[in-house]
Amino acid sequence: MQVVDIPSTEKKYKRPAWSRHLDVALRTAHVAVASVVFGGAVFAVPAERLFSWYYLTIATGIGLIASEIYHSYHWPYQGRGAMVLIHVGVLGLIHLRPDLATSILAIALVFGMVGSHMPKRFRYWSLVHRRVIE
């Protein structure tokens, strides 16, 4: 019987456990507070009642971006970073067209979810290097 050596699929860099836990906590918090903002827009809650949730959404989003850049300085020009930049850019349109807030939030939600769940070959694709960079 011949023994076949199967190459390891483990990453060369292993994230510390605290880092993974922080990332999960930030993602959970971001989805939770953004859900309140989106629900508020859908149900026409006055903007002043949503300000604290709005700022919490921004804070958790900044935390997620910082976490991603901490893990890989390639992140901003990979597919995953580009999707976040589009996500944030779309959200910026709310300041230009507050009357379209619900529609803009729905579009941003789609970019956020697609960016988070697209296949690895697209998430890690480097727009600079024109190949997958991990």
C-alpha positions as CSV (number, residue, x, y, z in Angstrom):
1,M,0.0,0.0,0.0
2,Q,1.4,3.4,-1.0
3,V,1.2,6.3,1.4
4,V,0.3,9.6,-0.2
5,D,1.4,12.8,1.5
6,I,-1.5,15.2,1.3
7,P,-0.4,18.8,1.6
8,S,-1.7,20.6,4.7
9,T,-4.5,23.2,4.1
10,E,-3.6,25.0,7.3
11,K,-2.7,28.7,7.0
12,K,0.9,29.6,7.7
13,Y,-0.3,32.4,10.0
14,K,-2.7,31.3,12.8
15,R,-4.7,34.1,14.4
16,P,-4.7,34.3,18.1
17,A,-8.0,33.1,19.7
18,W,-8.7,36.6,21.2
19,S,-8.5,38.1,17.8
20,R,-11.1,35.7,16.4
21,H,-13.4,36.3,19.4
22,L,-13.1,40.0,19.0
23,D,-13.9,39.8,15.3
24,V,-17.0,37.7,15.9
25,A,-18.1,40.1,18.7
26,L,-17.6,43.1,16.4
27,R,-19.5,41.5,13.5
28,T,-22.4,40.5,15.8
29,A,-22.6,44.0,17.3
30,H,-22.4,45.6,13.8
31,V,-25.2,43.5,12.4
32,A,-27.3,44.1,15.5
33,V,-27.0,47.9,15.6
34,A,-27.3,48.2,11.8
35,S,-30.5,46.2,12.0
36,V,-32.0,48.8,14.3
37,V,-31.0,51.6,12.0
38,F,-32.4,49.7,9.0
39,G,-35.6,48.8,10.8
40,G,-36.0,52.4,12.0
41,A,-35.7,53.6,8.4
42,V,-38.3,51.0,7.2
43,F,-40.8,52.0,9.9
44,A,-40.1,55.7,9.5
45,V,-38.7,56.2,13.1
46,P,-37.6,59.9,13.5
47,A,-33.9,60.2,12.7
48,E,-33.1,61.8,16.1
49,R,-34.3,58.6,17.8
50,L,-31.8,56.6,15.7
51,F,-28.7,58.8,16.2
52,S,-27.1,56.6,18.9
53,W,-27.7,53.5,16.9
54,Y,-26.3,55.2,13.8
55,Y,-23.1,56.1,15.7
56,L,-22.8,52.6,17.1
57,T,-23.0,51.2,13.6
58,I,-20.2,53.5,12.5
59,A,-18.1,52.6,15.5
60,T,-18.5,48.9,15.0
61,G,-17.9,49.3,11.3
62,I,-14.6,51.1,12.0
63,G,-13.7,48.4,14.4
64,L,-14.3,45.7,11.8
65,I,-12.2,47.7,9.2
66,A,-9.4,48.0,11.8
67,S,-9.5,44.3,12.6
68,E,-9.3,43.4,8.9
69,I,-6.4,45.7,8.2
70,Y,-4.7,44.3,11.4
71,H,-4.9,40.8,9.9
72,S,-3.8,41.7,6.4
73,Y,-2.4,45.0,5.1
74,H,-3.5,43.7,1.6
75,W,-7.2,44.0,2.7
76,P,-8.0,47.5,1.3
77,Y,-7.2,46.5,-2.3
78,Q,-8.6,43.0,-2.2
79,G,-12.1,42.1,-3.2
80,R,-13.3,42.1,0.4
81,G,-11.9,45.6,1.0
82,A,-13.3,46.9,-2.2
83,M,-16.7,45.7,-1.3
84,V,-16.5,47.4,2.1
85,L,-15.5,50.7,0.4
86,I,-18.5,50.3,-2.0
87,H,-20.7,49.5,1.1
88,V,-19.5,52.7,2.9
89,G,-19.7,54.8,-0.3
90,V,-23.3,53.7,-0.9
91,L,-24.1,54.6,2.7
92,G,-22.6,58.1,2.2
93,L,-25.4,58.7,-0.4
94,I,-27.8,59.0,2.5
95,H,-26.4,62.4,3.3
96,L,-27.1,63.5,-0.2
97,R,-30.6,61.9,-0.5
98,P,-32.1,61.3,3.0
99,D,-35.5,60.8,1.3
100,L,-34.0,57.5,-0.2
101,A,-32.6,56.3,3.1
102,T,-34.5,53.0,3.2
103,S,-33.5,52.1,-0.4
104,I,-29.9,53.1,0.2
105,L,-29.7,51.1,3.3
106,A,-31.1,48.0,1.5
107,I,-28.5,48.4,-1.3
108,A,-25.7,48.8,1.3
109,L,-27.0,45.7,3.1
110,V,-26.7,43.7,-0.1
111,F,-23.1,44.9,-0.7
112,G,-22.2,44.1,2.9
113,M,-23.7,40.6,2.8
114,V,-22.3,39.7,-0.7
115,G,-18.9,41.1,0.4
116,S,-18.9,38.9,3.5
117,H,-20.1,35.8,1.8
118,M,-18.5,35.8,-1.7
119,P,-16.2,32.9,-2.5
120,K,-12.6,33.1,-1.3
121,R,-11.2,33.5,-4.8
122,F,-13.0,36.8,-5.0
123,R,-12.6,38.0,-1.4
124,Y,-8.9,37.6,-1.5
125,W,-8.4,38.7,-5.1
126,S,-5.9,41.6,-5.1
127,L,-6.8,44.4,-7.5
128,V,-3.1,45.5,-7.3
129,H,-1.4,42.1,-7.8
130,R,-4.1,40.6,-10.1
131,R,-4.1,37.3,-8.2
132,V,-5.3,35.8,-4.9
133,I,-3.3,37.2,-2.0
134,E,-3.9,35.9,1.6
